[in-house]
Amino acid sequence: MQVILSQDVLKLGKTGEVVKVKEGYARNFLIPRKMAWVATPQNLKKIEQMEKKRKVQYDRQKADAQVLAEKLNKLSCTVSVEVNDLERLYGAVTETDIIKAIEAEGFKVERGQIVLEKPIEELGIFEAGVKLHPEVTAKIRLWVTKK
């Protein structure tokens, strides 16, 4: 039996693919859980329309992310940390510290969007990545200074 997957199914396929499965698997598992539809001409057209909408939305989100990335690439933030007598940090600069610095500049990002190549454990100038979209990552300049 051929079905159209309405969502990604592990070890079977991705959304929109037409796959051949056993009839019992389709009727008892995939179709009742709305993970697939029977491959009919109407359902194929429906999937094509949904795929077009999804692509348009994906492109719009990517364009918005690129506009925001251009603004963030120009951004320079300062993070003040406490240091000891040898000017070493008591800990490392965390994503939360970076988010607070970015929000002080008027932008809103979430913790999972911050990308650090390695932990920041000293004073200086560093770059941190902000993943805005699967294909768009902005780089911000980060100044780590002592309080």
N, C-alpha and C positions, 0 to 999 in steps of 0.2 A: 504494500500500500504506500502511496506517495503522499507526503504531508509537507506543508509549508511551516517552518518554525517561526513562531511569533516572538520568541526570545531565545537567547543563547542557551543551549543545552550541552552540558559537559559530555565530551566524547561522541557527540552526534553532529553538531553544527552550530552555525551562527544565525542570528535573526535574518529572516527573509530567504534562507536557503530552502530548496526543495530536496528532501531526502527520502530514501526508501526505507521503510521500517516494517516490522511484522504487524499484522492487522490488530492483534491483541494488545500490543504495546501502544499503538496509536489510540485505540478505542478505550482502553482501560486506564492509561496513564497520561499520555500527552494531551489529548483533546479535553478530557474533563478538567485538567489543571490549566487549561487555556495556554498551553505551551506550544500548540500547533493547530493548524487548520487542515482540513482535507484539501488536497491540491485540485481545485476546480478552476475553470477559467475566470469566474467572478472573484475568487479569492486571490488569484494571481494578479489581477488588476488592482485589487484592494492593497496588496502588498507593495506593488509598484508605486501607488499613490503615497502610501505611508513612507516609503523609502525616499521619495522626492521631498516630502515635507521634512523628514529627518535631516536630509542633506542640506536643505535651505537653512534650517535652524542651526545646524553644525557650522555652516559657513558664516552665519550671522554672529554666532558666539565667538568664532575665531577672529572675525573682523573687530568686534568689540574688545577682545583680549589684546589684539595688536595695538589698538589705540591706547589702551591703558598701559601696555608695555612701553610704548614710546614715552609716556609721562614718567613711568617708574624708572626708566633708564637714566633720566636726568636727575633723579632723586639722590640726595646725599643726606644720610641720617647720622646722628650722634648718639652713642650709647655710653653713658657714664657708669663706671663700675668701681667697686672698692678694691684697692690693691694693698699689698703689704709694703714693708720698708724697701724691699728689693724690686718694687714695682711689678710684682707678679700678681695675677688675679687670684682671688680666693676660690673661684670656681671657673666656669666657662660661660660665655655669652650664649644664652639659650634662645630658642625660637620666640619665646614669650617676650624677651627683652627687645628683640628685633621688631616684633609686631607692635609693641608699644611705641617704638621710635617711628615706625611707618605711620601709625595712627595719629601721632603728634603732627605729622606733616599733612594730614587730611585724607589719607587713603585707607581703605579697609581691606585687610587680607586675613586669611585664616591660618591656623597653625600648620596644617598639612601642606600648605602652599609654599612654605619656606624651604629652600634647598641649600644646605651648607655642604661644601666639599669635605671639610674637616672641622672639628670643633674649634671655636675661637677661644684661645687660652692666653692671649697676650695683648698688650696695647698696640695700636697701629691702625692701618687702613686696610679694610678687607672688602671683598665682594660677596654678596649673598644673592642667590637666585630666588625668584618668585615665580612659581609655575602657575600661570593663569589659565592655561588650556593645554591639552595634550601635545599641541604643536607649538605653543608660544610660552617662552620663559623670559622674564625680564631680569636684568642684573641691576642691583642697587649698590651704591658705594656706602660702606659702613665705617664710621670713625669710632674706634673704641678708645675712650679717654678715661682718666682717673677722676674721681669725685674730688 
